[in-house]
Amino acid sequence: MKIKSTLQFVVFLLVQVAFGQTDNGKELRGKIIADSVAVDRITIENVTTDKTAFSDVNGFFTIAVKESDVLVFTAVHLEGLRRKINKQDLLQEVITVRMLPKSIILNEVIVNESTITAESLGIIPYGQKKYTPAERKLYTATSGGGIDGLLNAISGRKAMLKKEIVIEKKEQLLARIEVLFEDKYYVETLKIPTDYIKGFQYYCIDDTGFANALRSKNKTMVMFLIVRLAENYNEIITGENK
């Protein structure tokens, strides 16, 4: 009887180990993309398992994950990013993670009580407009005037670049809203069905008031507006499903 009990216990342990190994997930490989800034030594933390990894000089990284784990990407010169791992991520050979440069990497340096900036040193004029990558392309294509400007207009390059700027700005807003709220908030608080979360995010950033609040990082206004937008969006969903 004692031998039988011992064998049953051993079998139980083996089953537990087998299930534990199955639940370990996989080594996820990803690539971080960020416009015009370095993508090496970015910290990738799996906050579900407390595991940490770092990106290489080309932005590639590898970290152990399983479905529903949450990865947090941080760097001094980039906006923080939060990403929940889903089944589709686990099926891909390499996932792509787009991060946004911080609007001000170095605001000022104080040396001996003196404020030194690029403007105060005369490197750039005071009040000079700062362009995004897409805006720089459009400026380059149109600032020359003359025959170059005419050719760009005829070829449609100018219109294409303007569309690229619109898309770029939407991607930036989308990245910000993805960091602010988890899927649980959409489903449980706003009552947005899981399959509609991404569509609702696009619906929100198309709203001028919400987009302005998001750009100015006015979280109070964002929280206020998103509730109203969720009510409207749920009415749209209900109407479509009738």
FENHUSUL-V9110 format. One line per field, one symbol per residue. ss: DSSP state (H for helix, E for strand, - for the rest). phi: phi as a letter, one per 30 degrees, with the letter a starting at -180 (. if undefined). psi: psi as a letter, one per 20 degrees, with the letter a starting at -180 (. if undefined). A space follows every 10 residues. Layout:
ss: ???
phi: ???
psi: ???
//
This chain:
ss: -HHHHHHHHH HHHHHHHHHH HH---EEEEE EEE------- --EEEE---- EEEE-----E EEEEE----E EEEEE--EEE EEEE--HHHH H---EEEE-- E-------EE E--EEE---- ---------- --HHHHHHHH HH---HHHHH HHHHH-HHHH HHHHHHHHHH HHHHHHHHHH --HHHHHHH- ---HHHHHHH HHHHH--HHH HHHHH---HH HHHHHHHHHH HHHHHHHHHH --
phi: .ddddddddd dedddddddd ddddiaddcb bccbdibdcc iddccdddci cbbbdcdcjd abadbbeidc cccbadcbdd bbbcdcdddd dddbccbccc dddbdbdabc bhicccbddd didbddiddc cdeddddddd dcddihdddd dddddidddd dddddddddd dddddddddd bdeeddddcc ideedceddd dddddddedd ddddddhddd dddddddddd dddddddddd dd
psi: ghggggghgg ggghgggghh hhiicroppr pppppjrqjq kppopnihik qqrqqahjjq rpqprrpiqp pppqqhjqpq ppppprhhgh iqgpqpopqp qqhogogqpo oljppprhgh ijgqqpjppp qrghhhgggh hihhabhghg ghggijhghg hghhgggghh hghghghhhh qrhhggghgi kpqgijgghh ghggiipggg gghghjknhg hghghhgghg gghhhggghh i.
//
